[in-house]
């Protein structure tokens, strides 16, 4: 198959075909005497797999997974897929906690240690499933303001701060804009959680959609594995 034919069948652009080849996402493409690329049915399966995985896992992960498959490192590729699904599940749990906390009248039922009046930046980062540097960035942007421990000078956070950080990370991952985050936080200061809860629920819907797309991508990945296995086990024609 030439580039135009396989691009149409795979529903991707011809320029994307060349990018995928340059990135090592597909096996080597032979060329005809006129210099045109010659794509096989195996290449078509690779392209279909790439397109399906991209929807649920993103192109960054595809760039990690597909070269391993080309090299025959299927288990390594599968473990990367597995980790992405574990991360998605962790994201769902974090957003669910955010929704639950928006419904709390009192913030004494946090999953963190209830006996502590404050929490360190590391504890909050683990609870919110984000990096400590993200929390510091939000402080720099004026979205939150931590206190300092009198003896150690380390940042400390109250249960109210924890809820705010969970809300910030959930809202920003949906709308990206810090201006919208500030608007939501302003509403919270006025005891209005409607907008924050709406965004959090939309985030849960998106996570559910991503899960469906990931399962679809894994289906195409298995189809590719089956094709590669059948090719490897096919008898060699000695004639």
VMD Tcl script that draws the C-alpha trace (Angstrom):
set ca {
  {0.00 0.00 0.00}
  {1.17 3.52 -0.68}
  {0.99 6.38 1.80}
  {-2.30 7.83 0.58}
  {-4.10 4.51 0.72}
  {-2.96 3.55 4.21}
  {-3.54 7.10 5.51}
  {-7.14 6.93 4.30}
  {-7.69 3.44 5.73}
  {-6.16 4.43 9.08}
  {-7.89 7.84 9.13}
  {-4.66 9.77 9.71}
  {-2.70 12.22 7.60}
  {0.22 11.27 5.39}
  {2.42 13.64 7.40}
  {1.47 11.72 10.55}
  {2.63 8.50 8.88}
  {6.06 10.03 8.35}
  {6.21 11.36 11.91}
  {5.33 7.96 13.35}
  {8.05 6.36 11.26}
  {10.62 8.99 12.28}
  {9.72 8.49 15.96}
  {10.26 4.74 15.69}
  {6.63 3.89 16.40}
  {6.36 1.43 13.50}
  {8.71 -1.14 11.91}
  {11.04 -0.12 9.10}
  {9.21 0.83 5.91}
  {10.65 -0.50 2.68}
  {10.75 1.71 -0.40}
  {9.93 0.99 -4.02}
  {12.38 1.68 -6.85}
  {10.78 5.11 -7.30}
  {11.46 5.96 -3.65}
  {7.85 5.70 -2.49}
  {7.19 4.00 0.83}
  {5.60 0.57 0.73}
  {3.31 -0.11 3.69}
  {2.12 -3.60 4.62}
  {-0.96 -4.85 6.48}
  {1.28 -5.09 9.54}
  {2.02 -1.36 9.26}
  {-1.71 -0.74 8.96}
  {-2.26 -2.59 12.25}
  {0.44 -0.48 13.89}
  {-1.22 2.73 12.69}
  {-4.65 1.61 13.89}
  {-3.17 0.73 17.27}
  {-1.40 4.08 17.56}
  {-4.59 5.97 16.73}
  {-6.65 3.96 19.24}
  {-4.08 4.23 22.06}
  {-3.62 7.95 21.51}
  {-7.27 8.65 22.30}
  {-7.18 7.04 25.75}
  {-3.54 7.29 26.78}
  {-2.15 10.34 24.97}
  {0.67 10.65 22.47}
  {3.43 10.87 25.08}
  {2.67 7.36 26.31}
  {2.26 6.09 22.74}
  {5.81 7.28 22.05}
  {6.99 5.13 24.95}
  {4.89 2.06 24.22}
  {5.15 1.57 20.45}
  {8.98 1.51 20.11}
  {9.03 -1.26 22.71}
  {6.55 -3.27 20.66}
  {8.67 -2.75 17.54}
  {11.66 -4.15 19.48}
  {9.61 -7.12 20.70}
  {9.45 -5.84 24.30}
  {5.73 -6.49 24.70}
  {5.70 -7.00 28.48}
  {7.47 -3.68 29.02}
  {4.85 -2.03 26.82}
  {2.01 -3.68 28.75}
  {3.40 -2.56 32.10}
  {3.46 1.03 30.85}
  {-0.20 0.65 29.84}
  {-0.97 -0.86 33.23}
  {0.65 2.05 35.07}
  {-1.38 4.54 33.05}
  {-4.57 2.77 34.08}
  {-3.50 2.72 37.73}
  {-2.82 6.47 37.48}
  {-6.28 7.03 35.96}
  {-7.88 5.14 38.82}
  {-5.92 7.23 41.34}
  {-7.13 10.37 39.55}
  {-10.73 9.20 39.82}
  {-10.37 8.57 43.56}
  {-8.84 12.02 44.09}
  {-11.63 13.78 42.20}
  {-14.24 11.73 44.07}
  {-12.69 12.89 47.36}
  {-12.90 16.46 46.08}
  {-16.62 16.08 45.37}
  {-17.17 14.53 48.79}
  {-15.28 17.34 50.52}
  {-17.36 19.95 48.72}
  {-20.39 18.40 50.45}
  {-18.81 18.46 53.92}
  {-20.09 21.04 56.34}
  {-17.20 20.31 58.66}
  {-13.69 19.45 57.54}
  {-12.97 17.02 60.37}
  {-13.53 13.94 58.24}
  {-10.44 14.25 56.06}
  {-8.69 11.01 55.08}
  {-5.49 12.38 56.62}
  {-4.60 11.79 60.27}
  {-7.45 13.41 62.25}
  {-5.37 13.86 65.37}
  {-3.12 16.39 63.66}
  {-4.13 20.06 63.54}
  {-2.00 20.67 60.45}
  {-0.27 18.80 57.63}
  {3.08 19.12 55.87}
  {3.41 19.93 52.19}
  {4.49 16.33 51.52}
  {1.38 14.93 53.21}
  {-0.89 17.28 51.29}
  {0.86 16.51 47.99}
  {0.30 12.78 48.52}
  {-3.35 13.30 49.46}
  {-4.01 15.51 46.42}
  {-1.94 13.31 44.08}
  {0.22 16.22 42.91}
  {3.79 17.43 43.32}
  {4.90 19.70 46.13}
  {6.20 22.10 43.48}
  {2.63 22.52 42.16}
  {1.49 23.58 45.62}
  {4.35 26.07 45.86}
  {3.40 27.45 42.43}
  {-0.20 27.98 43.53}
  {1.05 29.80 46.61}
  {3.17 32.02 44.36}
  {0.06 32.74 42.28}
  {-1.80 33.73 45.45}
  {-4.34 30.91 45.23}
  {-3.47 29.58 48.68}
  {-1.50 30.84 51.64}
  {0.22 28.49 54.05}
  {1.27 29.12 57.60}
  {4.77 28.40 58.89}
  {5.64 26.06 61.73}
  {6.94 28.19 64.61}
  {9.93 25.95 65.30}
  {10.92 24.40 61.98}
  {9.73 27.16 59.63}
  {8.24 24.54 57.29}
  {4.96 25.16 55.48}
  {1.92 23.76 57.28}
  {-1.63 23.37 56.00}
  {-5.00 23.25 57.74}
  {-7.88 20.93 56.71}
  {-9.40 23.94 54.94}
  {-6.17 24.38 52.96}
  {-6.25 20.70 51.97}
  {-9.75 21.04 50.60}
  {-8.78 24.16 48.69}
  {-5.75 22.44 47.15}
  {-7.89 19.48 46.08}
  {-10.35 21.87 44.46}
  {-7.60 23.86 42.71}
  {-6.00 20.77 41.16}
  {-9.37 19.39 40.04}
  {-10.59 22.66 38.52}
  {-7.30 23.45 36.80}
  {-7.10 20.03 35.15}
  {-10.50 20.64 33.58}
  {-10.40 24.35 32.64}
  {-6.62 25.09 32.84}
  {-7.25 28.81 33.42}
  {-6.06 30.22 36.75}
  {-8.64 32.99 36.38}
  {-11.41 30.41 36.51}
  {-9.72 28.81 39.52}
  {-9.73 32.19 41.28}
  {-13.41 32.62 40.44}
  {-14.24 29.23 41.92}
  {-12.22 29.96 45.07}
  {-14.03 33.28 45.44}
  {-17.35 31.43 45.27}
  {-16.13 29.03 47.94}
  {-15.23 31.94 50.22}
  {-18.89 32.96 49.87}
  {-19.99 29.39 50.69}
  {-21.07 28.70 47.12}
  {-19.79 25.30 45.98}
  {-22.02 24.92 42.90}
  {-19.45 25.84 40.25}
  {-16.66 23.84 41.86}
  {-18.89 20.79 42.16}
  {-20.06 21.09 38.54}
  {-16.46 21.18 37.30}
  {-15.49 18.24 39.53}
  {-18.41 16.17 38.24}
  {-17.42 17.02 34.65}
  {-13.93 15.81 35.50}
  {-15.37 12.49 36.67}
  {-17.30 12.17 33.42}
  {-14.12 12.82 31.43}
  {-12.24 10.21 33.47}
  {-14.98 7.66 32.75}
  {-14.78 8.52 29.04}
  {-11.00 8.12 29.13}
  {-11.38 4.67 30.69}
  {-13.66 3.59 27.83}
  {-11.13 4.90 25.30}
  {-8.30 3.10 27.09}
  {-10.15 -0.21 26.90}
  {-10.73 0.41 23.19}
  {-7.01 1.13 22.74}
  {-6.08 -2.10 24.54}
  {-8.40 -4.00 22.18}
  {-6.43 -2.69 19.18}
  {-3.17 -3.42 20.99}
  {-4.23 -7.05 21.43}
  {-5.16 -7.21 17.74}
  {-1.66 -6.02 16.88}
  {-0.11 -8.60 19.22}
  {-2.16 -11.36 17.58}
  {-0.97 -10.32 14.12}
  {2.66 -10.22 15.24}
  {2.34 -13.61 16.95}
  {0.76 -15.20 13.90}
  {3.50 -13.76 11.69}
  {6.22 -15.12 13.96}
  {4.66 -18.59 14.05}
  {3.95 -18.80 10.33}
  {6.02 -21.45 8.52}
  {8.86 -20.14 6.38}
  {8.45 -20.78 2.66}
  {11.73 -22.32 1.48}
  {10.83 -22.18 -2.21}
}
mol new
graphics top color blue
foreach p $ca { graphics top sphere $p radius 0.5 }
foreach p [lrange $ca 0 end-1] q [lrange $ca 1 end] { graphics top cylinder $p $q radius 0.2 }
display resetview
